[in-house]
Amino acid sequence: MASGRFRHQACGNFPLSLRRLAGSHSLVLGCVQRRSFPALPKGNIDLYYLGLDRKRARFDAGSEREQRHSAGARLWEKTESWDYNYELVFQWGHFGPGDIRAWTGASDTGFRIESVKFRLDWD
């Protein structure tokens, strides 16, 4: 679905476990908005949200209800020679009575020399 210059996508599902774990019910929700990013020539930006609600998640710390929310942004572009993909994500939620707070960042930048079919890459 498009709205102005943003393109919206949404999804939701009930994933099935490969191993049938009794009482392990999950819900995954997500949405993505994509648009061109005028500050960078030919650049694009994705803004997204993912939500996870598991009634009984099992970790080393025990088996509890897990609720996670992730919000992220991705800048990406591919020109004749350069390409890049930068992403930042913040995550929050709960595992039982405990709070979840996390973040991550990733980058991939490359330069292609078409005449020799070579790409120099920085991660």
C-alpha positions as CSV (number, residue, x, y, z in Angstrom):
1,M,0.0,0.0,0.0
2,A,1.4,3.4,-0.9
3,S,0.7,6.7,1.0
4,G,2.4,9.8,-0.3
5,R,6.0,8.9,-0.9
6,F,6.0,6.0,1.6
7,R,5.2,2.4,0.7
8,H,3.7,0.4,3.6
9,Q,3.7,-3.3,4.2
10,A,2.3,-5.2,7.2
11,C,2.2,-8.8,8.2
12,G,1.2,-11.0,11.1
13,N,1.4,-14.8,11.7
14,F,1.3,-17.6,14.1
15,P,4.6,-19.5,13.5
16,L,4.6,-23.2,13.9
17,S,7.5,-24.8,15.7
18,L,9.5,-27.4,14.0
19,R,9.5,-29.3,17.3
20,R,6.0,-29.4,18.8
21,L,6.5,-27.8,22.2
22,A,3.4,-28.2,24.3
23,G,1.9,-24.8,25.3
24,S,4.4,-22.8,23.2
25,H,2.1,-20.3,21.4
26,S,3.7,-17.4,19.5
27,L,2.5,-14.4,17.6
28,V,4.7,-12.3,15.3
29,L,3.7,-8.9,13.9
30,G,5.5,-6.5,11.7
31,C,5.3,-3.5,9.4
32,V,7.7,-1.8,7.0
33,Q,7.7,1.7,5.4
34,R,10.0,2.4,2.5
35,R,10.7,5.5,0.6
36,S,13.4,7.3,-1.3
37,F,15.8,9.4,0.9
38,P,16.4,12.7,-0.9
39,A,19.4,13.7,1.3
40,L,21.3,11.0,-0.5
41,P,21.2,10.7,-4.3
42,K,19.4,7.4,-5.2
43,G,19.3,6.6,-1.5
44,N,16.4,4.7,0.2
45,I,15.2,4.4,3.8
46,D,13.2,1.6,5.4
47,L,11.6,2.1,8.8
48,Y,10.2,-1.1,10.5
49,Y,8.7,-2.6,13.6
50,L,8.6,-6.3,14.6
51,G,6.8,-7.6,17.6
52,L,7.0,-11.1,19.2
53,D,4.8,-12.5,21.9
54,R,5.6,-16.1,23.1
55,K,3.5,-17.5,25.9
56,R,6.2,-19.8,27.1
57,A,9.7,-19.1,25.8
58,R,12.5,-21.4,27.0
59,F,16.0,-20.1,27.7
60,D,18.8,-21.0,30.1
61,A,17.2,-18.6,32.6
62,G,14.0,-20.6,32.6
63,S,10.6,-20.8,30.9
64,E,8.6,-17.6,30.9
65,R,6.4,-15.4,28.7
66,E,8.5,-13.4,26.3
67,Q,7.4,-10.1,24.7
68,R,9.8,-8.3,22.4
69,H,9.5,-5.2,20.2
70,S,12.1,-4.2,17.7
71,A,12.2,-0.9,15.8
72,G,14.8,-0.2,13.2
73,A,15.9,2.0,10.3
74,R,17.9,1.0,7.2
75,L,19.6,3.3,4.8
76,W,20.7,1.7,1.5
77,E,21.7,2.7,-2.0
78,K,23.3,1.2,-5.1
79,T,25.0,3.4,-7.7
80,E,27.1,2.4,-10.7
81,S,30.2,2.0,-8.5
82,W,29.2,2.3,-4.8
83,D,26.7,0.4,-2.7
84,Y,25.9,0.6,1.0
85,N,23.5,-0.8,3.6
86,Y,23.5,0.7,7.1
87,E,21.0,-0.5,9.8
88,L,20.2,0.4,13.4
89,V,17.8,-1.5,15.6
90,F,16.5,-0.9,19.1
91,Q,14.8,-3.8,21.0
92,W,12.8,-3.7,24.2
93,G,10.4,-5.9,26.1
94,H,10.1,-8.5,28.9
95,F,11.1,-12.0,29.7
96,G,9.0,-13.0,32.7
97,P,9.6,-10.2,35.3
98,G,12.8,-9.1,33.7
99,D,13.3,-6.2,31.2
100,I,14.8,-6.6,27.8
101,R,16.8,-3.7,26.4
102,A,19.2,-4.1,23.4
103,W,20.4,-2.4,20.3
104,T,22.6,-3.3,17.3
105,G,24.0,-1.6,14.3
106,A,25.3,-3.1,11.0
107,S,27.0,-1.8,7.9
108,D,28.1,-3.0,4.5
109,T,29.8,-0.7,2.1
110,G,31.3,-1.7,-1.2
111,F,32.9,-0.3,-4.3
112,R,32.7,-2.1,-7.7
113,I,35.2,-2.0,-10.5
114,E,33.1,-3.3,-13.4
115,S,36.0,-3.6,-15.9
116,V,37.7,-6.3,-13.8
117,K,34.5,-7.6,-12.1
118,F,35.8,-6.8,-8.7
119,R,34.1,-5.5,-5.5
120,L,36.0,-4.1,-2.5
121,D,33.9,-4.5,0.6
122,W,33.9,-2.9,4.1
123,D,31.7,-4.5,6.8
